[in-house]
Amino acid sequence: KLGAVRRDMRQMSSNFKAVGANMTRSLTLPLVAIGAASANLAIEFESSMAAVKAVSGATAGEFKALEQSAKDLGASTVFTARDVAALQLEYSRLGFSAAEILNVQEATLNLAQATGSDLAQAAEVAGSTLRGFGMDASETAKVTDIMAASFSASALNINTFQDSMKFVAPDAKAAGV
């Protein structure tokens, strides 16, 4: 009987080892991968925000508001905080102030969603259109609404619109349109 008990114990020990190895493959390794991906996203976000800080010239308080806004929008929309940081960077490159960036984000998010473009491209197109026509940042929602309506009612898309604005906007601004 003692020999049978020893065999059963060895068999159980072997089974426990197999269960442990299976759990490691099925649970632990994916959790490690998720942790690594999360760390990567955090690093990318911090890097993007550092670029926003450098380009925007925002004060400490303004930068904190931009960073918090990126986190909030990343948590409450289909876009990530890093996507929002890319939007902020594009507007900063176009000379928008931190306050203007905070005010244009929602309209830009809507444009990107309506066109299926990424936030950086939507920001670049909307911002350069505003600047090209000499319009104020407060008119962003109006401009992005017109753009989205135009894209959905014609063969025009954000890429062809972007290309055409390079030629049209400076002439329209010079003509006072």
C-alpha positions in Angstrom: 0.0 0.0 0.0 2.8 2.4 0.8 4.3 1.8 -2.7 0.9 2.6 -4.3 0.6 5.8 -2.2 4.1 6.9 -3.3 3.2 6.2 -7.0 0.0 8.2 -6.6 1.9 11.1 -4.9 4.5 11.1 -7.8 1.6 11.1 -10.3 -0.1 14.0 -8.5 3.2 15.9 -8.3 3.7 15.4 -12.0 0.2 16.6 -12.7 0.7 19.7 -10.5 3.9 20.5 -12.4 2.0 20.2 -15.7 -0.8 22.4 -14.4 1.8 25.0 -13.2 3.6 25.0 -16.6 0.3 25.3 -18.4 -0.7 28.3 -16.2 2.6 29.9 -16.8 2.1 29.6 -20.6 -1.6 30.6 -20.5 -1.7 33.2 -17.8 1.6 34.6 -16.7 3.3 35.2 -20.1 0.3 37.1 -21.5 0.1 39.2 -18.4 3.8 40.0 -18.7 3.2 41.0 -22.4 0.3 43.2 -21.4 2.5 44.9 -18.7 5.3 45.5 -21.3 2.8 46.9 -23.8 1.4 49.2 -21.1 4.8 50.4 -20.2 5.6 51.1 -23.8 2.4 53.2 -24.2 3.3 55.2 -21.1 6.8 55.9 -22.5 5.4 56.9 -25.9 2.9 59.2 -24.3 5.5 60.9 -22.1 7.7 61.3 -25.1 4.9 62.8 -27.1 4.0 65.2 -24.3 7.7 66.2 -24.0 7.6 67.2 -27.7 4.3 69.2 -27.0 6.0 71.0 -24.1 9.1 71.9 -26.2 7.2 73.1 -29.3 4.2 74.8 -27.6 6.2 76.9 -25.2 3.4 76.4 -22.7 3.8 77.5 -19.1 3.9 74.8 -16.4 0.2 75.3 -15.7 -0.8 75.3 -19.4 1.2 72.2 -20.0 -0.4 70.5 -17.0 -3.8 71.3 -18.5 -2.8 69.9 -21.9 -1.4 66.8 -20.4 -4.5 66.2 -18.3 -6.7 66.9 -21.3 -4.8 64.3 -23.3 -5.3 61.7 -20.6 -9.0 62.5 -20.1 -9.7 62.4 -23.9 -7.7 59.2 -24.2 -9.8 57.6 -21.5 -13.2 58.8 -22.8 -12.9 58.6 -26.6 -11.9 56.0 -29.2 -8.5 57.8 -29.4 -5.6 57.1 -27.1 -3.9 59.8 -24.9 -0.9 59.4 -27.3 -3.2 60.2 -30.3 -4.4 63.4 -28.5 -0.8 64.3 -27.7 -0.1 64.0 -31.5 -3.0 66.4 -32.1 -1.6 68.8 -29.6 1.8 68.7 -31.2 0.4 69.4 -34.7 -1.5 72.4 -33.4 1.6 73.6 -31.5 3.7 73.4 -34.7 1.1 75.6 -36.4 1.5 78.2 -33.7 -1.7 77.6 -31.7 -1.5 78.6 -28.0 -2.2 76.1 -25.3 -5.6 77.7 -24.7 -6.4 77.5 -28.4 -5.4 73.9 -28.5 -7.7 73.0 -25.6 -10.6 74.8 -27.4 -10.1 73.1 -30.8 -9.6 69.5 -29.6 -13.2 68.4 -29.6 -13.9 69.6 -33.1 -10.8 67.9 -34.3 -11.7 64.7 -32.6 -15.1 64.8 -34.4 -13.4 65.5 -37.7 -11.0 62.6 -37.3 -13.9 60.3 -36.4 -16.0 61.4 -39.3 -13.2 61.0 -41.8 -11.5 57.9 -40.4 -8.2 59.8 -40.3 -5.8 59.9 -37.4 -5.8 62.9 -35.0 -2.5 64.3 -36.1 -3.7 64.5 -39.7 -7.0 66.0 -38.7 -5.3 68.6 -36.6 -2.8 69.4 -39.4 -5.6 69.8 -41.9 -7.9 71.8 -39.7 -5.2 74.0 -38.2 -3.5 74.8 -41.6 -6.9 75.5 -43.1 -7.7 78.0 -40.3 -4.2 79.6 -40.6 -4.4 79.6 -44.4 -7.6 81.5 -44.4 -6.5 83.8 -41.6 -9.4 82.5 -39.4 -9.5 82.5 -35.6 -9.2 79.2 -33.6 -12.7 79.8 -32.3 -14.0 79.0 -35.8 -12.6 75.5 -35.7 -15.9 73.7 -35.1 -17.5 75.6 -38.0 -14.6 74.7 -40.3 -14.5 71.0 -39.3 -18.2 70.7 -39.7 -18.1 72.1 -43.2 -15.2 69.8 -44.0 -17.0 66.7 -42.7 -20.2 67.6 -44.6 -18.2 68.1 -47.8 -16.4 64.8 -47.4 -19.6 62.8 -46.8 -21.5 64.5 -49.7 -18.9 64.2 -52.4 -15.8 62.3 -53.6 -13.7 64.7 -51.7 -11.7 63.2 -48.8 -9.3 64.6 -46.2 -6.2 63.9 -48.3 -7.4 65.6 -51.5 -8.8 68.5 -49.4 -5.4 68.9 -47.7 -3.6 69.0 -51.0 -6.0 71.5 -52.5 -5.9 73.8 -49.5 -2.1 74.3 -50.1 -3.1 76.2 -53.3 -6.5 77.7 -52.4 -6.0 79.0 -48.9 -3.2 81.5 -49.6 -5.1 83.0 -52.6 -8.3 83.2 -50.6 -6.6 84.9 -47.7 -4.9 87.4 -50.0 -8.3 88.1 -51.6 -9.9 88.7 -48.2 -12.3 85.8 -48.6 
